[in-house]
Amino acid sequence: MRLDDEIDPLYLHAYLGLRHAREWMSHRAAATAAPSLSSVAPGHLPMRFPPIGQQRLSVDLLGELGRRADAYASYVSALGRLRAELAEHLLHGAVEPL
C-alpha cells in the first residue's frame, strides 16, 4: 500500500494521534530510558482507512475546526488582556464608569 495513493499522510498523522493509537503504541514501546517502537510495530496497529476522498475531507474538516479553535483562543486571550487593562484603569479611577 502506497502512502500517497491510498493513505493521506495528514490522515495517518491524525489517526496516530488518537488516544487508542497512542495507548497501543505506548504498550508496545520498548521499556528503555527513551521508549521506542521498532519500524515493524506500527504495521501491526489495527487501522481503518476509508477511501482517500473521505480521508481528505476528514483532514480538511479537522483542520478547519483547529483553525477556528485557534481563532477563538486568540479572541479569549485578547479579551482577558482587555479586561485586565480596563480593571487597572477603572479601579485606579483613571476611567469614569458609565
C-alpha positions as CSV (number, residue, x, y, z in Angstrom):
1,M,0.0,0.0,0.0
2,R,1.5,3.3,-1.1
3,L,1.1,6.3,1.3
4,D,0.4,8.8,-1.5
5,D,-2.1,6.6,-3.4
6,E,-4.3,5.2,-0.7
7,I,-3.4,6.9,2.5
8,D,-3.3,10.7,3.1
9,P,-0.3,11.4,5.2
10,L,-2.2,14.0,7.2
11,Y,-4.9,11.5,7.9
12,L,-2.3,9.0,9.1
13,H,-0.8,11.6,11.3
14,A,-4.2,12.5,12.8
15,Y,-5.0,8.8,13.2
16,L,-1.8,8.1,15.1
17,G,-2.6,11.0,17.4
18,L,-5.9,9.3,18.6
19,R,-5.9,8.2,22.2
20,H,-6.3,4.5,21.3
21,A,-3.4,4.6,18.9
22,R,-1.1,6.4,21.4
23,E,-2.1,3.9,24.1
24,W,-1.5,0.9,21.7
25,M,2.0,2.3,20.8
26,S,2.9,3.1,24.4
27,H,2.0,-0.5,25.5
28,R,4.3,-1.9,22.8
29,A,7.2,0.6,23.2
30,A,10.4,-0.9,24.4
31,A,10.8,-0.1,28.1
32,T,14.1,1.8,27.9
33,A,15.3,5.2,29.0
34,A,13.8,6.6,25.8
35,P,10.8,4.4,24.8
36,S,10.8,3.5,21.2
37,L,8.9,1.3,18.7
38,S,10.6,-0.9,16.1
39,S,9.8,0.1,12.5
40,V,7.7,-3.0,12.2
41,A,5.4,-2.4,15.2
42,P,3.2,0.3,13.7
43,G,2.4,-2.1,10.9
44,H,0.5,-4.2,13.4
45,L,-1.6,-1.4,14.7
46,P,-5.2,-2.0,13.6
47,M,-6.1,1.0,11.5
48,R,-9.1,1.9,9.5
49,F,-8.6,3.7,6.2
50,P,-11.7,5.0,4.4
51,P,-11.4,5.9,0.7
52,I,-8.9,8.7,0.0
53,G,-11.6,11.3,-0.7
54,Q,-13.1,10.7,2.7
55,Q,-9.7,10.8,4.4
56,R,-9.0,14.2,2.8
57,L,-12.5,15.5,3.7
58,S,-11.9,14.4,7.3
59,V,-8.5,16.1,7.4
60,D,-9.9,19.3,5.9
61,L,-12.8,19.4,8.5
62,L,-10.4,18.8,11.4
63,G,-8.1,21.5,10.1
64,E,-10.9,24.0,9.8
65,L,-12.1,23.2,13.3
66,G,-8.5,23.6,14.6
67,R,-8.2,27.0,12.8
68,R,-11.4,28.1,14.4
69,A,-10.4,26.9,17.9
70,D,-7.1,28.8,17.5
71,A,-9.0,32.0,16.4
72,Y,-11.3,31.7,19.4
73,A,-8.4,31.1,21.8
74,S,-6.8,34.3,20.4
75,Y,-10.0,36.2,21.0
76,V,-10.4,34.9,24.5
77,S,-6.8,35.8,25.3
78,A,-7.2,39.3,23.9
79,L,-10.5,39.7,25.8
80,G,-8.7,38.7,29.0
81,R,-5.9,41.2,28.5
82,L,-8.5,43.9,27.7
83,R,-10.4,43.1,30.9
84,A,-7.2,43.3,33.0
85,E,-6.3,46.6,31.5
86,L,-9.7,48.1,31.9
87,A,-9.8,46.8,35.6
88,E,-6.5,48.6,36.2
89,H,-8.0,51.9,34.9
90,L,-11.4,51.6,36.5
91,L,-10.0,50.5,39.9
92,H,-7.4,53.3,39.9
93,G,-10.0,55.9,38.9
94,A,-8.4,56.7,35.6
95,V,-11.6,56.0,33.7
96,E,-15.1,57.0,34.8
97,P,-17.6,54.1,34.8
98,L,-20.6,54.6,32.6
